[in-house]
């Protein structure tokens, strides 16, 4: 269980960085916030959303391409929501 969560966090950091490149987001807080939001989004996507969609839970030791894809989509979505909320709070 711990290894699956650690794998989701590490892949979430990488996916948060990749999502910031795809969305071309240059945050006022820097890359650290993008990595943290990406990690949180990937963990939520991999552990909560993917099993709800009928996929295997990473907590069962099964971590595949579907988990990675859903984690990327949720990391991108979380980063988008964070960026929009951040911009509206500043302006």
One Martini backbone bead per residue (centre of mass of N, CA, C, O) as a GRO file, in nm:
protein
   91
    1UNK     BB    1   0.059   0.062  -0.022
    2UNK     BB    2   0.297   0.262   0.010
    3UNK     BB    3   0.412   0.224  -0.277
    4UNK     BB    4   0.166   0.328  -0.434
    5UNK     BB    5   0.163   0.612  -0.314
    6UNK     BB    6   0.453   0.684  -0.391
    7UNK     BB    7   0.412   0.644  -0.697
    8UNK     BB    8   0.191   0.862  -0.725
    9UNK     BB    9   0.360   1.100  -0.626
   10UNK     BB   10   0.594   1.083  -0.825
   11UNK     BB   11   0.417   1.089  -1.081
   12UNK     BB   12   0.272   1.356  -1.002
   13UNK     BB   13   0.513   1.540  -1.025
   14UNK     BB   14   0.566   1.481  -1.323
   15UNK     BB   15   0.274   1.552  -1.418
   16UNK     BB   16   0.276   1.846  -1.319
   17UNK     BB   17   0.501   1.935  -1.505
   18UNK     BB   18   0.367   1.844  -1.771
   19UNK     BB   19   0.107   2.014  -1.736
   20UNK     BB   20   0.252   2.292  -1.734
   21UNK     BB   21   0.353   2.257  -2.027
   22UNK     BB   22   0.082   2.210  -2.173
   23UNK     BB   23  -0.056   2.481  -2.039
   24UNK     BB   24   0.144   2.715  -2.003
   25UNK     BB   25   0.234   2.758  -1.692
   26UNK     BB   26   0.318   3.059  -1.507
   27UNK     BB   27   0.370   3.086  -1.188
   28UNK     BB   28   0.401   3.289  -0.909
   29UNK     BB   29   0.501   3.037  -0.720
   30UNK     BB   30   0.593   2.821  -0.913
   31UNK     BB   31   0.687   2.490  -0.949
   32UNK     BB   32   0.604   2.381  -0.670
   33UNK     BB   33   0.296   2.408  -0.702
   34UNK     BB   34   0.271   2.226  -0.951
   35UNK     BB   35   0.380   1.970  -0.816
   36UNK     BB   36   0.178   1.952  -0.581
   37UNK     BB   37  -0.085   1.953  -0.746
   38UNK     BB   38  -0.010   1.708  -0.918
   39UNK     BB   39   0.015   1.505  -0.687
   40UNK     BB   40  -0.272   1.533  -0.580
   41UNK     BB   41  -0.419   1.466  -0.847
   42UNK     BB   42  -0.293   1.181  -0.884
   43UNK     BB   43  -0.392   1.054  -0.624
   44UNK     BB   44  -0.692   1.098  -0.670
   45UNK     BB   45  -0.708   0.960  -0.948
   46UNK     BB   46  -0.578   0.677  -0.869
   47UNK     BB   47  -0.751   0.617  -0.589
   48UNK     BB   48  -1.053   0.719  -0.683
   49UNK     BB   49  -1.136   0.747  -0.988
   50UNK     BB   50  -1.038   0.485  -1.126
   51UNK     BB   51  -1.208   0.282  -0.954
   52UNK     BB   52  -1.485   0.418  -1.036
   53UNK     BB   53  -1.431   0.336  -1.353
   54UNK     BB   54  -1.318   0.016  -1.312
   55UNK     BB   55  -1.047   0.004  -1.207
   56UNK     BB   56  -0.759  -0.060  -1.064
   57UNK     BB   57  -0.613  -0.054  -0.765
   58UNK     BB   58  -0.309   0.049  -0.638
   59UNK     BB   59  -0.353  -0.095  -0.355
   60UNK     BB   60  -0.336  -0.388  -0.508
   61UNK     BB   61  -0.068  -0.353  -0.708
   62UNK     BB   62  -0.203  -0.201  -0.963
   63UNK     BB   63   0.000  -0.035  -1.217
   64UNK     BB   64  -0.097   0.141  -1.502
   65UNK     BB   65  -0.189   0.314  -1.778
   66UNK     BB   66  -0.464   0.403  -1.668
   67UNK     BB   67  -0.360   0.537  -1.412
   68UNK     BB   68  -0.175   0.738  -1.557
   69UNK     BB   69  -0.393   0.880  -1.727
   70UNK     BB   70  -0.580   0.971  -1.496
   71UNK     BB   71  -0.360   1.125  -1.344
   72UNK     BB   72  -0.305   1.332  -1.567
   73UNK     BB   73  -0.588   1.452  -1.588
   74UNK     BB   74  -0.612   1.537  -1.285
   75UNK     BB   75  -0.358   1.712  -1.277
   76UNK     BB   76  -0.451   1.908  -1.496
   77UNK     BB   77  -0.716   1.992  -1.359
   78UNK     BB   78  -0.593   2.093  -1.092
   79UNK     BB   79  -0.408   2.305  -1.224
   80UNK     BB   80  -0.630   2.469  -1.358
   81UNK     BB   81  -0.791   2.540  -1.106
   82UNK     BB   82  -0.559   2.674  -0.953
   83UNK     BB   83  -0.496   2.893  -1.164
   84UNK     BB   84  -0.776   3.026  -1.178
   85UNK     BB   85  -0.802   3.087  -0.873
   86UNK     BB   86  -0.543   3.256  -0.856
   87UNK     BB   87  -0.618   3.478  -1.067
   88UNK     BB   88  -0.887   3.572  -0.928
   89UNK     BB   89  -0.754   3.648  -0.652
   90UNK     BB   90  -0.556   3.865  -0.762
   91UNK     BB   91  -0.777   4.029  -0.946
   0.00000   0.00000   0.00000
